[in-house]
Amino acid sequence: MAGAVYRDEDFPADPYPGAVPPTSYLHTDGLGLPLHETSTGALVQPDGVDLDEWLLQRGEAPLSGRIPVLTYGSNRCPSKITWLRENLRLPGPVVVLRAHCADLAAVWASGFRLRDGARPATLAAMPGVTETHAVWLATPEQLRVLDVVEGRGERYRLARVHTGRVTLGTGAHLDGVLAYVARGEVREPLLVDGEPVRCQELSQAAARELTGEPGSCGLAVTEITGDPDPGLWPDRVFVYGTLQPGGSAWSLAAPLVGGTPRRVRVPGTLYDTGEGWPGLRIDPAGEVPGWLLPLADPVAALPVLDEYEGTEYRRIRLALADGTVCWTYVFTAATDGFRVVPCWPAGHV
């Protein structure tokens, strides 16, 4: 849909759960700019600019500073995002990514919204079902607004969901994605004849007339206390140069590792910077070998690695071929005249 934009008036939030664009999008200034997703990231249409670059050029939080949060109700709607800006001072551009959710479903909750009497959605385990919802890549400030609108601690709780699998258009698997799940009876699923009712199967008007009993959502979750840190996920980093096991900077990385490193490959091109270390550029046409390091404490480890990598590198999240998401560092300086190398051997000087 290059050249198209999603206007708020075409995607109303009422009747709940509202109308949702057919692609991932970036919401800013009352418009949704479609995102074209590839295996190595997302591009902002119609200009075809890398999403991270688009954000950085405007002084906005990069993707590494954002937290993936699954949303399955009206927060997917462009008009609702504008409502959040006008009523709750939601700051900055909002990144909304389409997500395929396996063994999970949005179902009608047992209670109603006080402000308009609508029956809201709640998340439930549903083996064998796949639905399409959305993931906000939210800044910490945006997440605090979501806390307010979702009634965190009263109606819903913010939790890491261990049931099912959530996959983005890039192929990335969001293991343990955050979501607002029921807290208390009014947001537990409504059971009709002992079964929850999927929102996709019944309109809001019909859902208001349902009668039944509240039941369990069936989800395995870990509730989040306080403000989650963007560095919490993922808890692994791909290294391809001096930080590799046996490399000249392995002594810096080794104390941060909390498991067994394994060899993997990422799509990219590797350059010899001439300074004794390489630089990675993401490129679907190439392949770069290295090591996947599990981090014992990513929030503590990432600042150490950031400082070591310096200003010529930027930390990003990247999906491996199997969907596993890891951090890595891409080289952002010019590569003119640099030699392309197939790999960087451990201990290379």
Disulfide bonds with the S-S distance in Angstrom:
none
